[in-house]
């Protein structure tokens, strides 16, 4: 398992390492700068090097890199935003050492010199801003970032590309597009999320000597590898039977959205549920029976428009299920809202709420927070935004924070997107599998059925969300490779799921 850190978590880890007495900030800077120099030399082994150093500690990493490269015989010029003697404490020490090594420097505010140095470089090291940067770069930093882009030469960024938010992967203004990003100690969340991954290029995690215990308890985001997913996968056993493979109830559908229920059912079946119980409005019951003769159908009273009429009988309809999924295609009718509240208040098994089951609870977060039995929310950007009372753009700018705000005691939240994020009390995770092919109506319904099955098979909410999202994303990647991202549809997720499972389990 990899750790991805936010800027705050990285600061906490560095502080812990320094407080232990085993390291100094200066020593960490020396190692970071040496790693930066090494990667720049690997990328472009010959020719002049331009190092653009900000006034803070990230600039100090750049000054160290300049010293290392100069001592190796490379021609190095530093572009600084203030006199080296006015840099931050450790950075000033690093700058002094670089000057003693014969490194020359120019002010970034001298646009002519800036263009000359960058234009004559074979490679540029970007050490302007570090992981703590947020917002939009001001002048003269913005102009320097633009000048780096105009130079048209390979770029190596220190820790994160300057101008990029290390937590969200979002750039609000000018941002460096790096060929290689050398990130220190641990990768940063924003380097894995889009669009940050595009700006970062190839990411190299440099070991700067921080001990493993420095990262404990700092709020690292879990990025699982195949072994982690494999370890929680509920493989069928020789003595398994349909009763031991999970009973999932899917409460879904309406006259307007019949397909949503069918897609969720297909996701559950293909994920290996022993029993799938379809709880649908009476108007859909026969359709589901014809489509899936292997599904138990329980019809509920329907409103004139084909949606659920209310919550009467819902607790009994799902009473024998090991987990319940509610939401796909429900609509936001009064009956559907009553039904969802009934499930939240009257059931104790793991409950997954998706789509309209979330929309009907907009403005009523206390109802979700009051439930102490297992609850998993799986919103897309718009649904998360409505629940939190913010704009979709705000959620898109920091999905990890949005998921964390919606999680809590007994409550897990998965926010969909490129780099799906999962948050639970005390844990956060990032799923990297996925494809633009998933930007189709209905793919989320399939995911709900898949995760619901994993819950019914006994996985914890965090584990079920992580594994389900990974398999869903891999099925899309595999399917898009064959069908193209343009031609892939929601019904193709279950079609390619067996290949994703086989890839993970080996059979």
Secondary structure in CASP SS format (residue, H / E / C, confidence):
PFRMAT SS
TARGET T0000
AUTHOR 0000-0000-0000
METHOD secondary structure of the structure
MODEL  1
X C 1.00
X E 1.00
X E 1.00
X E 1.00
X E 1.00
X C 1.00
X H 1.00
X H 1.00
X H 1.00
X H 1.00
X H 1.00
X H 1.00
X H 1.00
X H 1.00
X H 1.00
X H 1.00
X H 1.00
X H 1.00
X H 1.00
X C 1.00
X C 1.00
X C 1.00
X C 1.00
X C 1.00
X H 1.00
X H 1.00
X H 1.00
X H 1.00
X H 1.00
X H 1.00
X H 1.00
X H 1.00
X H 1.00
X H 1.00
X H 1.00
X H 1.00
X H 1.00
X H 1.00
X H 1.00
X H 1.00
X H 1.00
X H 1.00
X H 1.00
X C 1.00
X C 1.00
X C 1.00
X C 1.00
X C 1.00
X E 1.00
X E 1.00
X E 1.00
X E 1.00
X E 1.00
X C 1.00
X C 1.00
X C 1.00
X H 1.00
X H 1.00
X H 1.00
X H 1.00
X H 1.00
X H 1.00
X H 1.00
X H 1.00
X H 1.00
X H 1.00
X H 1.00
X H 1.00
X H 1.00
X H 1.00
X H 1.00
X C 1.00
X C 1.00
X C 1.00
X C 1.00
X E 1.00
X E 1.00
X E 1.00
X E 1.00
X E 1.00
X C 1.00
X C 1.00
X C 1.00
X H 1.00
X H 1.00
X H 1.00
X C 1.00
X C 1.00
X H 1.00
X H 1.00
X H 1.00
X H 1.00
X H 1.00
X H 1.00
X H 1.00
X H 1.00
X H 1.00
X H 1.00
X H 1.00
X H 1.00
X C 1.00
X C 1.00
X C 1.00
X E 1.00
X E 1.00
X E 1.00
X E 1.00
X C 1.00
X C 1.00
X C 1.00
X H 1.00
X H 1.00
X H 1.00
X H 1.00
X H 1.00
X H 1.00
X H 1.00
X H 1.00
X H 1.00
X C 1.00
X C 1.00
X C 1.00
X E 1.00
X E 1.00
X E 1.00
X E 1.00
X E 1.00
X C 1.00
X C 1.00
X C 1.00
X C 1.00
X C 1.00
X C 1.00
X C 1.00
X C 1.00
X C 1.00
X C 1.00
X C 1.00
X C 1.00
X C 1.00
X H 1.00
X H 1.00
X H 1.00
X H 1.00
X H 1.00
X H 1.00
X H 1.00
X H 1.00
X H 1.00
X H 1.00
X H 1.00
X C 1.00
X C 1.00
X E 1.00
X E 1.00
X E 1.00
X E 1.00
X E 1.00
X C 1.00
X C 1.00
X C 1.00
X C 1.00
X C 1.00
X C 1.00
X C 1.00
X C 1.00
X C 1.00
X C 1.00
X C 1.00
X C 1.00
X C 1.00
X C 1.00
X C 1.00
X C 1.00
X C 1.00
X C 1.00
X C 1.00
X C 1.00
X C 1.00
X E 1.00
X E 1.00
X E 1.00
X E 1.00
X E 1.00
X C 1.00
X C 1.00
X E 1.00
X E 1.00
X H 1.00
X H 1.00
X H 1.00
X H 1.00
X C 1.00
X C 1.00
X C 1.00
X H 1.00
X H 1.00
X H 1.00
X H 1.00
X H 1.00
X C 1.00
X E 1.00
X E 1.00
X E 1.00
X E 1.00
X E 1.00
X C 1.00
X C 1.00
X C 1.00
X C 1.00
X C 1.00
X H 1.00
X H 1.00
X H 1.00
X H 1.00
X C 1.00
X C 1.00
X C 1.00
X C 1.00
X C 1.00
X E 1.00
X E 1.00
X E 1.00
X C 1.00
X C 1.00
X H 1.00
X H 1.00
X H 1.00
X H 1.00
X H 1.00
X H 1.00
X H 1.00
X C 1.00
X C 1.00
X C 1.00
X C 1.00
X C 1.00
X C 1.00
X C 1.00
X C 1.00
X C 1.00
X H 1.00
X H 1.00
X H 1.00
X C 1.00
X C 1.00
X E 1.00
X E 1.00
X E 1.00
X E 1.00
X E 1.00
X C 1.00
X C 1.00
X C 1.00
X C 1.00
X C 1.00
X C 1.00
X H 1.00
X H 1.00
X H 1.00
X H 1.00
X H 1.00
X H 1.00
X H 1.00
X H 1.00
X H 1.00
X H 1.00
X H 1.00
X H 1.00
X H 1.00
X C 1.00
X C 1.00
X C 1.00
X C 1.00
X E 1.00
X E 1.00
X E 1.00
X E 1.00
X E 1.00
X E 1.00
X E 1.00
X H 1.00
X H 1.00
X H 1.00
X H 1.00
X H 1.00
X H 1.00
X H 1.00
X H 1.00
X H 1.00
X H 1.00
X C 1.00
X C 1.00
X C 1.00
X C 1.00
X E 1.00
X E 1.00
X E 1.00
X E 1.00
X E 1.00
X C 1.00
X E 1.00
X C 1.00
X C 1.00
X C 1.00
X C 1.00
X C 1.00
X E 1.00
X C 1.00
X C 1.00
X C 1.00
X C 1.00
X C 1.00
X H 1.00
X H 1.00
X H 1.00
X H 1.00
X C 1.00
X C 1.00
X C 1.00
X C 1.00
X C 1.00
X E 1.00
X E 1.00
X E 1.00
X E 1.00
X C 1.00
X C 1.00
X C 1.00
X C 1.00
X C 1.00
X C 1.00
X C 1.00
X H 1.00
X H 1.00
X H 1.00
X H 1.00
X H 1.00
X H 1.00
X H 1.00
X H 1.00
X H 1.00
X H 1.00
X H 1.00
X H 1.00
X H 1.00
X C 1.00
X C 1.00
X C 1.00
X E 1.00
X E 1.00
X E 1.00
X E 1.00
X C 1.00
X C 1.00
X H 1.00
X H 1.00
X H 1.00
X H 1.00
X C 1.00
X C 1.00
X C 1.00
X C 1.00
X C 1.00
X H 1.00
X H 1.00
X H 1.00
X H 1.00
X H 1.00
X H 1.00
X C 1.00
X C 1.00
X C 1.00
X C 1.00
X E 1.00
X E 1.00
X E 1.00
X C 1.00
X C 1.00
X C 1.00
X H 1.00
X H 1.00
X H 1.00
X H 1.00
X H 1.00
X H 1.00
X H 1.00
X H 1.00
X C 1.00
X C 1.00
X C 1.00
X H 1.00
X H 1.00
X H 1.00
X H 1.00
X H 1.00
X H 1.00
X C 1.00
X H 1.00
X H 1.00
X H 1.00
X H 1.00
X H 1.00
X H 1.00
X H 1.00
X H 1.00
X C 1.00
X E 1.00
X C 1.00
X C 1.00
X E 1.00
X E 1.00
X E 1.00
X E 1.00
X E 1.00
X C 1.00
X C 1.00
X C 1.00
X C 1.00
X E 1.00
X E 1.00
X E 1.00
X E 1.00
X E 1.00
X C 1.00
X C 1.00
X E 1.00
X E 1.00
X E 1.00
X E 1.00
X E 1.00
X C 1.00
X C 1.00
X C 1.00
X C 1.00
X H 1.00
X H 1.00
X H 1.00
X C 1.00
X C 1.00
X C 1.00
X C 1.00
X H 1.00
X H 1.00
X H 1.00
X H 1.00
X H 1.00
X H 1.00
X H 1.00
X H 1.00
X H 1.00
X H 1.00
X H 1.00
X H 1.00
X H 1.00
X H 1.00
X C 1.00
X C 1.00
X C 1.00
X C 1.00
X H 1.00
X H 1.00
X H 1.00
X H 1.00
X H 1.00
X H 1.00
X H 1.00
X H 1.00
X H 1.00
X H 1.00
X H 1.00
X H 1.00
X H 1.00
X H 1.00
X H 1.00
X H 1.00
X H 1.00
X H 1.00
X H 1.00
X H 1.00
X H 1.00
X H 1.00
X H 1.00
X C 1.00
X C 1.00
X C 1.00
X C 1.00
X C 1.00
X C 1.00
X C 1.00
X H 1.00
X H 1.00
X H 1.00
X H 1.00
X H 1.00
X H 1.00
X H 1.00
X H 1.00
X H 1.00
X H 1.00
X H 1.00
X H 1.00
X H 1.00
X H 1.00
X H 1.00
X C 1.00
X C 1.00
END
